[in-house]
Amino acid sequence: MAELSCEVLVVGAGPTGLMLANWLTRLGVQVIVADGKDGPTIESRALVVQARSLEIYDQLGIGDQVLEAAHRAEALSPGFGARSFGRIPLGPLGGTVTPFPYIEVLEQSRNEEILYENLQKLGGEVLWESPVTAVVQTEDGVEAKVGNHTVRARFCVGCDGANSIVRKARRIDFEGVTNPHRFFVLDATGAAGLQPDAINVRPYRDDFLLAFPMRGEGSWRLIGLVRDEDGDGTLDEEDARARMRRTFGVTYGRSRWFATYRVHHRVAAAFRDGPFLLAGDAAHVHSPVGGQGMNTGLQDAHNLAFKLADVLRGTRKDGWLDRYEAERRPVARKLVATTDRVFGAVTSNRMPLRVLRRIAVPLVAPVAVRALPGSSGGSRLFQYVSQIRIHYRLDPGASTGRRRDPVVGRRLPWADGNHAALRAACWQIHAYGGVTAADAPDLGVPVHIFAPAPATVLRPGLFYLVRPDGFVAARAEPAEADTLFRHAMAR
């Protein structure tokens, strides 16, 4: 049995674990990634890459590679049963707030392949076929049984899914509920009856269908309720096929993958327990409504990587890692609560909700198709779904009743080329007109002076302190910037 050591042991080489390993390796942290599988996932599984995740891929330097592999969903197509009410183009909704104003469809397996290949280019590797079977805390950090190895690390991050061995070993509750229905997920070829290159959303009286366009003519991911249509006592693909044809007018030739599952809405009671941390599905699971599950895990990893690197480099004390839970757990709780409510409203068999769906959806959806593309409400909805509007409370002492700052605690607003500066992955100061670099405080970080950005909430005459993860930590006028920024960097 070999003994190995590292600074961070990452348990699980799914999208979350691989994203974390990529960033940690790039930041100079010694990482061991362990997984019981023999390689990246083969099944397509999670499918949607949202705008915020694409920004993170771009910051990592592989955004173009992800876009090349993905299939673009250019619109949202609401409907009811077999009826489609048209298309809501996504480009106009997000075109002013992100360089990636669409929803990109890229299956989990390809995300994993791209991340794994990039990790290897960075000099990292994965211990495949090496399941983690035990983890314990030691005086120096963590000791784990990894396949035939013993691994000692300063920190251990459980990115090992809903049945996380790390979470269970630390006896962290996984709080929430399980939806009573059973659902199917199906990757179909030769599908018909759907709006092309659009995410089709089709509720019905006691049913619903989600359809995501995939790469390849007539290739679609189909998700819906599955019931025993033929009375043979099993829930299989033919039950799903018959229901889709009869209720939604959707047909297909054959399937590449079919599975049934129950939807869970759960959040771990803690994201940190000493040297142990949780990310991705190990920390939170929820319904596929909105296509945000994999994305939330990718963003967990991005947030956590910088904090771990800060502590391991000695620029922050150990307590800095508590900020990971303080920032990311509220995001997970809100997402789980929101998708739980939406999913419950869509799938409930209660008569009032069935009647409401039958009456309201055919009335509201056609109006939304016409109104949303040119409205601020449509842009706001895109920002919520794409996870661009996520907000962190960066000042723990701030009043909870105070109105949220439009910039501080949020990801840096996009103003054409300003996000390119984030690829340096370091603290930096930005300004958007009205000041010069000579006015900026000398904090030993890069200073970027951009043209005014009147279409954004970035204002001339101010300096903005931007964290390595792209979130704005503070803003100040030149006279106050030195004091305020030093405080923000130490917070």
ZIHU-V370062 format. One line per field, one symbol per residue. ss: DSSP state (H for helix, E for strand, L for the rest). psi: psi as a letter, one per 20 degrees, with the letter a starting at -180 (. if undefined). burial: I if it has 24 or more other ideal C-beta (glycine too) atoms within 12 Angstrom, else O. A space follows every 50 residues. Layout:
BEGIN
ss = ???
psi = ???
burial = ???
END
This chain:
BEGIN
ss = LEEEEEEEEEELLLHHHHHHHHHHHHLLLLEEEELLLLLLLLLLLLLEEL HHHHHHHHHHLLHHHHHHHLEEELEEEEEELLEELLLEELHHHHLLLLLL LLEEELLHHHHHHHHHHHHHHLLLLEELLLLEEEEEEELLEEEEEELLEE EEEEEEEELLLLLLHHHHHLLLLEEEEEEEEEEEEEEEELLELLLLLEEE EEELLLLEEEEEELLLLLLEEEEEELLLLLLLLLLLHHHHHHHHHHHHLL ELLEEEEEEEEEEEEEEELLLEELLEEELHHHLEELLLLLLLHHHHHHHH HHHHHHHHHHHHHLLLLHHHHHHHHHHHHHHHHHHHHHHHHHHHHHHLLL HHHHHHHHHHHHHHHHHHHHHHHHLHHHHHHHHHHLLLLLELLLLLLLLL LLLLLLLLLEELLLLHHHHHHHHHLLLEEEEELLLLHHHLLLLLLEEEEE LLLLLLLLLLLEEEEELLLLEEEEEEEHHHHHHHHHHHHHL
psi = pqpqqrhpoooplagghhgghgggghjjppqppqqirjaqqgqgcqhpor ghhhhggghijkghgghhhrppoirpnqaocippjbqophghhjhiiqim krppooqhhhgggghgghghhijrrpnrkmqoiqpqqrhidqpqoocjqp ppqgqpookkahkphgghhjlpqnpbrppirpqqppoqqkqrjqpqkqop onragkrqppppprpppjpqpppaqprnhjkjjqoahhgggggggghikp rrfrqhppqqrqpqnqpqhqipncjpqqqbihhpqaripilighghghhg ggghghggggghijiqrhihihhgghghghgggggggghggghghhiqjp gghgggghggghggghghhhhghjqhhggggghghikhjpppoiohiqph iqpppigpjrqpqpmdjhihhiiilrqrpqqmqirrhhiqqnjkqqppor qqmiiajpqqjqqppprhjjqphrqqqghigggghhghhi.
burial = OOOIOIIIIIIIIIIIIIIIIIIIIIIOIIIIIIIIIOOIIOOIIIIIII IIIIIIIIIIOIIOIIIOIIIIIIIIIIIIIOIIIOIIIIIIIIIIIIII IIIIIIIIIIIIIIIIOIIOOIOIIIIOOIIIOOIIOOOOIIIIIIIOII IIIIIIIIIIIIOIIIIIIIOIOIOIOOIOIIIIIIIIOOIIIIIIIIII IIIIIOIIIIIIIIIOOIIIIIIIIIIOIOOOOOIOIOIIIIIIIOIIII IIOOIIIIIIIIIIIIIIOIIIIIIIIIIIIIIIIIIIIIIIIIIIIIII IIIIIIIIIIIIOOOOOOOIIIIIIIIIIIIIIIIIOIIIOIIIOIIIOO OOIOOOIOOOIIOOIOOIIOOIIOOOOIIOIIIIIIIIIIIIIIOOOOOO OOOOOOIIIIIIIIIOOIIOIIIOIIIIIIIIOOIOOOOIIOIOIOIIII OOIOOIIIIIOIIIIIIIIIIIIIIIOIOOIOOIIOOIIOI
END
